[in-house]
Amino acid sequence: MQQRKILIVTNRVPYPLKDGGNLAMHAMIEGYHNAGWQVFLLSMNTSKHHIAHAALKRLFTHLSGFEWVDVDNRIKLPGILMNLFFSKQPEHARRFYSEDFKDKLKEVLTSFKPDVVQVESVYLTTYMPEIKKYSDALTILRLHNIEYQIWQSLKSKQKNPFKKIYFENLTKRVRDYERDAWKQYNLLLAITEKDASVVLRLEEMTNVVVAPFSIDIAHIRPSHKERWVGYHIGAMDWIANQSGIRWFLHHAWPLIHKTLPGFEFYFAGRNMPEEFTKTRLSGVYCLDEVPSAEEFIADKKILIVPLMSGGGIRVKILEAMAAGKIVISTATGIKGIDARSGEHYLKAHKPEDFVKAIKWCLNNKEAAEKMAQKARAMIEEKYDNSKVMKIILDEVDSLLHRQK
C-alpha cells in the first residue's frame, strides 16, 4: 500500500518540549511518523514563541518536510480596538492571519499533496479556503481546548467592569467562530470527553472522536530520591496558569505556610512574569524557565495545580502521575482526566483544602504512595501513546476509505 501523507499545521513551532501545547503537538507528529506516515510540518514561528532560524534548521529533520514562516502575533491595542468595533471574528484569529503563511501553505499543499491535513489550532481555520482550494485532503481539527470556555471562565472572575464587558464580547465571538469552524472539518479530535460533549451539545455532528493527550509511558520512570515538597511547572504566558499561581500565592500559601512552616513550594515555566520572579515569600521559590522540566520535577513529590479557569487536559498532570508523583488539583485543573479524587489524586479548591491535602500527604506517606501507584496504573491503561494513536489511525483509515 502506498505510504500515506499528512500535513500538520501549527500556530507555533512545537519546541521546546516544556509545555503542554508543544508536548501534545509533538506526540501527534511522532505518532503519525512512527505509524509509517510521511509527515510534513508547517509551523508559524511567532513573535510570542520565536525560535532562532539556526535552531529551527536542526529540528524535525526526520520528517518528510518542515517549513516555518515568521509571524508577528503581538497583542497591539490599536488592533484590539479595530477588531472589537469593526470585525465579527475574535481578535485571536486576526493575530494568526498572515499573507506570507497563506502563500507558504499553498506552496506546500501543491508540492507535498497530502492525503490528510491536520490543523492544531481552531484559529487557523481562517486558512481553510486555501486548504480546500489547493487540496482534496481529509481535514482534521485537533481541539486542544474549547476556547470560548476559557474566556467565559475568566469573565466570571473579572472585577474590572470594562474588562468584564470585553471578555463577555470576546466569549461570544470566540464561541460563534468555533461553532462555524467545527463544521468545516471532516473530523474533530477532542482531547477530552467533556470537550466532545460540548461540541455535540452545540452542533449536530457525528465526526467527533475523543483522542486524549498521550504520553510514552515506557520513557517515564519514577524517581526514588524525592523530597516531599510542592511544585508547579507550566507555560507562564498562558493566562490561566498566571491567574492560578497568583491566587495560590496570595490566598492559599499564607495559610499553608502558617500551618506547615517547613513545607516548600517551587514553581517554574517559560515566559515567567516579572511579578513572580520578584516574589519574596518564605518557603516559595520561583525558578523562572528551567533547562529541563524532567530534572526540575525529579526530586519533588507533590504536584500542585491551582487552576481556576481553562479547558483541555493538563499534560503535566499525566506526566506527574506516570512518574509516581502525588497530585493535588482543583476540579478545573484535573478536568478531562479520568481520575477519581481520593483514589488517584487529591481535590482542593479553597485554601483550607490545599492545607488539608498537603498535611495528609506529609502525615500519611505510605497511603499517599499507594495513591500515586494507582494513578500511574490508570495512566498506563488510558493514556499510553500507542493506544491513543490506534484510535486516531483507525478512524482516519475509515474516513479515507469512504472518500474513495
RAPEQUI-V159251 format. One line per field, one symbol per residue. ss: DSSP state (h for helix, s for strand, l for the rest). psi: psi as a letter, one per 30 degrees, with the letter a starting at -180 (. if undefined). burial: I if it has 16 or more other C-alpha atoms within 10 Angstrom, else O. Layout:
ss = ???
psi = ???
burial = ???
//
This chain:
ss = llllsssssslllllllllhhhhhhhhhhhhhhhlllsssssssssllllllhhhhllllllllssssssslllllhhhhhhhhhhllllhhhhhlllhhhhhhhhhhhhhhlllssssllhhhhhhhhhhhhhlllsssssslllhhhhhhhhhhllllhhhhhhhhhhhhhhhhhhhhhhllllssssllhhhhhhhhhhlllllsssllllslhhhlllllllssssssslllllhhhhhhhhhhhhhhhhhhhhhlllllsssslllllhhhhllllllsssllllllhhhhhhlsssssslllllllllhhhhhhhhlllsssslhhhhllllllslllssslllhhhhhhhhhhhhhlhhhhhhhhhhhhhhhhhhlshhhhhhhhhhhhhhhhhhhl
psi = kkklkkkkklglkiklifleeeeeeeeeeeeeefgglkkkkjkkileehkkkeeeeffkhfflfljllkkkjgkkkeeeeeeeefgkfklfeeefgkkeeeeeeeeeeefeeilfkjkkgkffgffgeeeeeegkglkkkkjjfljefeeeeeeeffkfjeeeeeeeeeeeeeeeeeeeeeefflfkkjkfleeeeeeefefkjlfhkkjilklljefgjkkkgikkilllkkljggkeeeeeeeeeeeeeeeeeeeeeiffklkkkllkhkkefefgkikkfkjjgbkkejeeeefegkejkkjhkfllabkjefeeeeefgglkkjlleeefkfkikkkfeflkkkeleeeeeeeeeeeefheeeeeeeeeeeeeeeeefgkeeeeeeeeeeeeeeeeeff.
burial = OOOOIIIIIIIIIIIOOIIIIIIIIIIIIIIIIOOOIIIIIIIIIIOOIOIOOOOIOOOIOOOIOIIIIIIIIOOOOOOOOOIIOOOOIIIIIIIIIIOOIIOOIIOIIOOIIIIIIIIIIIIIIIIOOOIOOOIOIIIIIIIIIIIIIIIIIIIOOOOOOOOIOOIIIIIIIIIOIIOOIIOIIIIIIIIIIIIIOOIOOOOOOOIIIIIIIIIOIOOOOOOOOOOIIIIIIIIIOOOIIIIIIIIIIOOIIIIIIOOOOOIIIIIIIIOIOOOIOOOOOOOIIIOIIOOOIOOIIIOIIIIIIIIIIIIIIIIIIIIIIIIIIIIIIIIIIIIIIOIOOOOIIIIIIOIOIIIOIIOOIOOOOOOIIOIIIIIIOIIIOOIIIOOIIOOIOOOIOOOOOOOO
//
